[in-house]
Amino acid sequence: MSINYAVAMMLVGLGLYCLVVKRNLIKLVIGLSVITDGIHLLLISIGYRSGGIPPIVTSAYMDNLEGFAARAVDPVPQALVLTSIVISVCVLALALSLAIYAYRHYGTLDVRKLRRLRE
Amino acid sequence: MIPHAPILAVFLPLLAAFVLPLVSLLERRYKIPLAKEWVSAIFVIAEVMVVFSVFPDAKSSVVAYQLGGWAPPLGIVLAIDALSALAALIIVTVGALVFIYSFIYMRRESGVEHYYALLFLLLGGCVGVVFTGDIFNFYVFFEIMSIASYALVAFRRHLWGIEAAIKYLIVGSLGTSFILLGIVFLYGRFGTLTMANIMELMGQVAARDLVIPLTCFLVGIGIKVAMVPFHFWLPDAYQGAPSPVSAFFSGATATVGVYAIARIVYVLFGAASVGSLLVVLGLITMVVGALMALVQRDLKRLLAYSGISQMGYVLVGLGLGTALGIQGALFHIFNNAVYKTLLFMLVGAVIWRVGTSRMDELGGLWKNMPITAFMFLLGSLAIAGIPPLNGFASKWMIYLAGIEYGGWGYVVTAIALIVSALTLAYFLKALSSVFLGQRPSHLANVKEPPAAMLLPAMVLAVLCVVFGVLPQLGVDLVEPAQRAISDLNGYIVGVMGG
């Protein structure tokens, strides 16, 4: 269980490292994606329960709702992660389309070369 | 209140964003002139009416709207207290004026329906952030707002728009990731997402367990309001975006950022002790913004840095944490929305006529555009805090709050006064290099922008004067919001029920 948390935090850390160190636009986008994935893993681990059952009440559990509640995993984080994945797909799609435009304009993906604005 | 107004306020802009591309198809197929402008106008007016109808109700008590009739800890609620209502009022007012302005400003562009759709998404995201009572919805609306902003910055797809959008996107997504991380920690700790419910349970955990989530939120929101260590994306974004978008950002999105700080730090965490940190960051933001503004050669960049500097005042007022300080901060964010939107609209008017905002290529435009120039003067004096304009009224409250605080509060007031003088200096520089001095010969035929573009600016200019001459109006406006920030129990009872 705790390995999930450790890996999640490691993913967030790696993503941050990538954002700070890397200069290629595509790699920065990958870094962002890795951070988000780390957070998703953390979120889904919070709702996880080892040996848990799906949070759907079937006829088998109707007379034993306490037993159901004691074993079912938490459905909320799963819903949250699904929502968050959709959002992160939007961001990634937008980021990659911007990267395409940037490559067309500048002929490079090196963010250090994207500095027309300062002049 | 119009029935179901809270959800309508969120739903209408999102519906408009969906409908507009379809309307544009019909417009092209059946040759209906100006169909998308009319549809946008109708939606904007409806949105303004809905939000204004919520305002009187929310002023006295919390309006809790349960989605699907599910009670709060399980269901999702929209919770509108006086603070939300004030922020929404600013957002839709600025939004409506920006729409009117855009009808002319964007006429020359192609694919305008996408522009309006994105602007509606941005508006819907902003209203959603301030109306929701659910912490995860807060994140979702924050992301809707952010994604729409990134796309709007890059809307023209020219070099600097793309470049600014990339910077904004990378930094902004990092910020929202931090907000999400904070939400995950809170959910792991409390097992609930309703803000009022989290506030009820807040007392049961040790303060040190809340440090990490609070830090995540502070970093995330700090990036959004461009607090100083995280400010570098903002001037690029404001410069790269079309002018009406910059106007909307500086008026409405900045308000959302301040709302988020007040809501999350003060109301959700009840962490008034973070105040001194906010004061320090606010002072740094104020000074750095003003110093950077002094050396800018592009008018839009100068305005962007001055926006950072003004945000410093708001942070200082919030951080002082006294009733007067918070009222001053809220009044200042209102005033900032008024004159900042005004100034960006006027700069947009100059760009629309001349095609550049570089100050060394402009000059002597007072003779060509007297109304624009006069309103720019008015806006500059308001932002520099010259009486009797609105900027003076709110800055005065923040100065007084510093003195009232005593001790290092005097230092705060002194720094705020100096920055105010700097503000006057760089705005006079901007004014003289654009509207006074030698007029380059190729600018001799420049005319005033069309009346429909000047009208929204005039409304804002009148507001600048009205709230300066009658500051009590503004104080009455923000006073319920300030009480809402300090009355945590009222919020919990209002949302969760007795």
HADDOCK unambig.tbl for C-alpha pairs under 7 A between the chains (distance, minus, plus):
assign (segid A and resid 32 and name CA) (segid B and resid 174 and name CA) 6.87 0.50 0.50
assign (segid A and resid 36 and name CA) (segid B and resid 177 and name CA) 6.41 0.50 0.50
assign (segid A and resid 39 and name CA) (segid B and resid 181 and name CA) 6.11 0.50 0.50
assign (segid A and resid 43 and name CA) (segid B and resid 184 and name CA) 5.82 0.50 0.50
assign (segid A and resid 46 and name CA) (segid B and resid 188 and name CA) 6.04 0.50 0.50
assign (segid A and resid 91 and name CA) (segid B and resid 147 and name CA) 6.62 0.50 0.50
assign (segid A and resid 95 and name CA) (segid B and resid 166 and name CA) 6.98 0.50 0.50
assign (segid A and resid 98 and name CA) (segid B and resid 162 and name CA) 6.38 0.50 0.50
assign (segid A and resid 98 and name CA) (segid B and resid 166 and name CA) 6.62 0.50 0.50
assign (segid A and resid 102 and name CA) (segid B and resid 162 and name CA) 6.43 0.50 0.50
assign (segid A and resid 105 and name CA) (segid B and resid 159 and name CA) 6.52 0.50 0.50
assign (segid A and resid 114 and name CA) (segid B and resid 163 and name CA) 6.32 0.50 0.50
assign (segid A and resid 116 and name CA) (segid B and resid 160 and name CA) 6.64 0.50 0.50
assign (segid A and resid 117 and name CA) (segid B and resid 160 and name CA) 6.10 0.50 0.50
assign (segid A and resid 117 and name CA) (segid B and resid 236 and name CA) 6.71 0.50 0.50
